């Protein structure tokens, strides 16, 4: 049997995390350190592997229920190779250092079990309760595999060059950055997208670090609501950054 398909063979690497192709992650396990991955993201494995639901503390469960932010993970252990993917999103491996990284948990595919995660809040410039955005802070030393819809843009933030990003397009940023959620409109109109431009909430980053932006303002495919219409998939819908934080604030 012959086909160009047979050219897509396993990548040979000594690294723990390897991007097998732009949309597939390969993780090597030696039986010592486990990897935590998004539930249901395993697509194949070789060797002796165990997959178990990851325990969540009461604080983690309460934070997830209150904010909608948090990781629903499985623990993967054993010896061999395991492959992860999620709806053909692009995969990127990031080394987390002591400065830490802040992410939208919807874009996390896998991470080292030694890393620490904590839900944090980004405040709104208007000081209105419920109009901020919750994110996940990852600290420690290890690797995280992130997902994006399309190939992303890594923007450098410096003290003399601050960066603004659409709240529905931002994926991750350096935890050392100062961040504020804002809307370039009058406070009386913050429930609407900016005028007739379709633009609304954005995050402003100041300091020294990076901001990772994806070329899409659509929320991750895993949150798409079948039968709910286009608006439910975008930032203006119930799954977007605006909708997630405004449903209660304006009811």
FENGIWO-V164133 format. One record per pair of residues at least 4 apart in sequence whose ideal C-beta (glycine too) atoms are under 7 Angstrom apart, sorted by the first residue. I is the first residue (numbers start at 0). J is the second residue. Records with the same first field share a line. If there is no record, write none. Layout:
I: J / J
This chain:
10: 17 / 19 / 25
12: 17
15: 26 / 27 / 142
16: 24 / 26 / 92 / 142 / 144
17: 25
18: 24 / 90 / 92
19: 23 / 24 / 25 / 82
21: 89 / 90
22: 84 / 87 / 88 / 89 / 90
23: 82 / 84 / 90
24: 82 / 83 / 84 / 90 / 108 / 109 / 144
25: 80 / 82
26: 34 / 81 / 83 / 109
27: 80
28: 34 / 75 / 76 / 77 / 78 / 79 / 81
29: 78
30: 77 / 78
32: 111 / 112 / 113
33: 74 / 75 / 76 / 112
34: 75 / 109 / 111 / 112
35: 53 / 72 / 74 / 109 / 110 / 112
36: 40 / 41 / 72 / 73 / 75 / 83 / 108 / 109
37: 72 / 85 / 107 / 108 / 109
38: 71 / 72 / 73
40: 83 / 84 / 85 / 108
41: 50 / 81 / 83
42: 82 / 83 / 84
43: 82
44: 48 / 79 / 80 / 81 / 82
45: 79 / 80
46: 77 / 78 / 79 / 80
47: 77 / 78 / 79
48: 75 / 77 / 79 / 81
49: 76 / 77
50: 73 / 75
51: 73 / 74
52: 73
53: 72 / 73 / 74
55: 59 / 60
57: 61
58: 62
59: 63 / 69
60: 64
61: 65
62: 66 / 69 / 118
63: 68 / 69
66: 118 / 133
67: 133 / 243
68: 104 / 118 / 133 / 134 / 135
69: 104 / 118
70: 104 / 107 / 116 / 135
74: 112
75: 81
83: 108 / 109
85: 108 / 146 / 221
86: 220 / 221
88: 146 / 147 / 148
89: 146 / 147 / 149 / 150
90: 108 / 144 / 146
91: 145 / 147
92: 142 / 144
93: 100 / 142 / 143 / 145
94: 142
95: 99 / 100 / 114 / 137 / 139 / 140 / 141 / 142 / 143
96: 140
97: 140
98: 173 / 174 / 175
99: 136 / 137 / 138 / 174
100: 137 / 143 / 171 / 173 / 174
101: 119 / 134 / 135 / 136 / 171 / 172 / 174
102: 106 / 107 / 134 / 135 / 137 / 145 / 170 / 171
103: 134 / 170
104: 135
105: 218 / 219 / 222
106: 145 / 146 / 147 / 170 / 219
107: 143 / 145
108: 144 / 145 / 146
109: 144
110: 114 / 137 / 141 / 142 / 143 / 144
111: 141 / 142
113: 139 / 141
114: 137 / 139 / 141
115: 138 / 139
116: 135 / 136 / 137
117: 136
118: 133 / 135
119: 134 / 136
120: 131 / 133
121: 131 / 132 / 134 / 178 / 180 / 202
122: 131 / 179 / 180
123: 127 / 130 / 131 / 180
124: 179 / 180 / 181
125: 130 / 186 / 189
127: 248
128: 248
129: 244 / 247 / 248
130: 244 / 245 / 248
131: 180 / 244
132: 166 / 180 / 240 / 244
136: 174
137: 143
145: 170 / 171
147: 151 / 170 / 213
148: 213 / 215 / 217 / 219
149: 213 / 214 / 215
150: 214
151: 170 / 211 / 212 / 213 / 214
152: 212
153: 209 / 211
154: 162 / 209 / 210 / 212
155: 209
156: 160 / 161 / 162 / 176 / 204 / 206 / 207 / 208 / 209 / 210
157: 207
158: 206 / 207
161: 203 / 204 / 205
162: 204 / 210
163: 201 / 203
164: 168 / 169 / 201 / 202 / 210 / 212
165: 169 / 201 / 216
166: 180 / 200 / 201 / 202 / 234 / 240
167: 216 / 218 / 234 / 239 / 240
168: 212 / 213 / 215 / 216
169: 202 / 210 / 212
170: 211 / 212 / 213
171: 211
172: 176 / 204 / 208 / 209 / 210 / 211
173: 208 / 209
175: 206 / 207 / 208
176: 204 / 205 / 206 / 208
177: 205 / 206
178: 202 / 203 / 204
179: 203
180: 200 / 202
181: 201 / 203
182: 189 / 193 / 199 / 200
183: 193
184: 188 / 189 / 193 / 194
190: 249
192: 197 / 198 / 199 / 235
193: 198 / 199
199: 234 / 241
200: 240 / 241
204: 210
216: 233 / 234
217: 232 / 233
218: 222 / 232 / 238 / 239
222: 238
223: 232
224: 231 / 238
227: 231
229: 233
230: 235 / 236
231: 236 / 237 / 238
232: 236 / 238
233: 239
234: 239 / 240 / 241
235: 239 / 241 / 242
236: 242
237: 242 / 246
238: 242 / 243
239: 243
240: 244
241: 245
242: 246
244: 248
245: 249
246: 250
